[in-house]
Amino acid sequence: MLVEINSQHPEPRKIARAAHVLREGGVIAYPTDTVYALGVDLGSKSAIDTLYAIKRMPREQPLAFVVPDLGEVARYAVVQDFHYRFIKHLVPGPYTFILQATREVPRLVMMKRKTIGIRVPDHPIPRALAQELGRPIMTTTATHPSEGDVLTDPTDIRDLYGGVELVLDGGVGEALASTILDLCEEEPRLVREGAGMDRIDKLFGVHRPVEDADFDG
């Protein structure tokens, strides 16, 4: 089902409807400040299984956490003082931070490294969704199921993903994914160049070269 929503001022009833689908174990698609994403409730194992199946992703590829604010980042990830000073300049924004997970992260989504990829998008819809849900949205980029190209048209997402129960149509999306930064050590390390690199280059220096990214989103 395709539901048009105001990207700048999302209607609360539509956010509540999408959050209800998530709580019931459904998969939704929604716009972010980068690409359209497929999302499920962190607490639903069946929904997470469905998301991996419809995306045709290997289970060793972790999903990213979407949270509404910096406070929720610290709830699910270990944020040292030097990381906090770094992150606070970049959120909300098109960045995924790899950090050590806290005990709040369920085992069913933990990987061997005990790290998570977490982000606070600079977009009202995902932040409102995560706030309404009360838990992180487990998320991955909406790509063509067979070709792998990023899908920017919500109508295409509806047509190509039969397992997606609800698509929030916020207009045509971006085609550039988030920048991924590994903050597991004291010095930030660039994992994937994406949106927002100009801001990174202006404010900070990070280690290069770019490495293969584990997290999607």
PEMO-V32565 format. One record per helix or strand of 3 or more residues. SS is the DSSP state (2 for helix, 1 for strand). FROM is the first residue (numbers start at 1). TO is the last residue. If there is no record, write none. Layout:
BEGIN
ss:SS from:FROM to:TO
ss:SS from:FROM to:TO
END
This chain:
BEGIN
ss:1 from:2 to:4
ss:2 from:12 to:23
ss:1 from:28 to:30
ss:1 from:37 to:41
ss:2 from:45 to:55
ss:1 from:64 to:66
ss:2 from:70 to:76
ss:2 from:81 to:87
ss:1 from:95 to:101
ss:2 from:107 to:109
ss:1 from:115 to:119
ss:2 from:124 to:133
ss:1 from:137 to:141
ss:2 from:154 to:160
ss:1 from:166 to:169
ss:1 from:178 to:182
ss:1 from:189 to:192
ss:2 from:197 to:203
END
